[in-house]
């Protein structure tokens, strides 16, 4: 049974893309692996956050983790800031990583270009904190989308550099990219990933969207003039994206969908897709509503922080001993 670590930022509404690209896979992984799922609220503050909104989004995300089917008896669910070892090891990782490596990170380039005010140092160095998140738990696998692959590669480089200097302390994690649903695209621009930070609300489906909102967004989703339901990511990115979503929600293969909608137009396809998405999200939304204001959620997070602290503190003791930071 390998160890899996994964974290999602509580920086806004969780999308259908987040669910199909990550959370859905987490549910399948919890029976086969020892899983640590972390709400990485310290990563969120690399850009300015409203304190009240950050607190609320953190709680919402925790409730959604559980609502999708994660079992607190099988996994460790916790909030990053409640385990101080993350920030402690994050500083040490900053001292191991090279500035040039950080400056080459694609997400740093993209996000710093979009910053209207000064760029925070944390935006540059947060791959060091991400490395700490992963390495604290002797992680074997990290399930990520393609866009996070670069961050995993730098984590592996940092760990190997540390081990070379100080001895074999860290396990070198492997990258685990889900085959299906790893990259759900924008409904309005299928060349871009579906993002909760998109200014156009029609570009993404929120996990908490009402049925009528979902219907409206899918109806308005970009397709093409051909009106033929078949998968061609390069020439028909819009309908191909919608077919991927349909397949991931329903379990039907792309080939089955092509056969099912042969000779039928986009209108009928989109109508059916909306119902498939609504049916997928309905039980999740119901469970979420029962959790969000409950003491059950607090109890689960308290227990998760306790378990994570035990493991993380043991690793920190080993790191500090190896580096000469302990007496």
Secondary structure, DSSP 4 states (H G I P E B T S, - for coil): --EEEEEE--SSPPBHHHIIIIIHHHHHHTTTSEEEEEE-HHHHTTS---HHHHHHHHHHHHHHHHHTT--TTTEEEEEGGG-THHHHHHHHHHTTS-HHHHHT-HHHHHHHHH-SSPPPHHHHHHHHHHHHHHHTTT-SEEE--GGGHHHHHHHHHHHHHHHHHH-S-S--PEEE--SSSS-PBPSS-TTSB--TT-S-GGG--BTT--HHHHHHHHHT----TT------TTT-HHHHHHHHHHHHHH---HHHHHHHTTT--HHHHHHHHHHHHHHHHHHHHHHHHHHTT-HHHHHHHHHHHHHHHHHHHHHHHHHHHHHT---
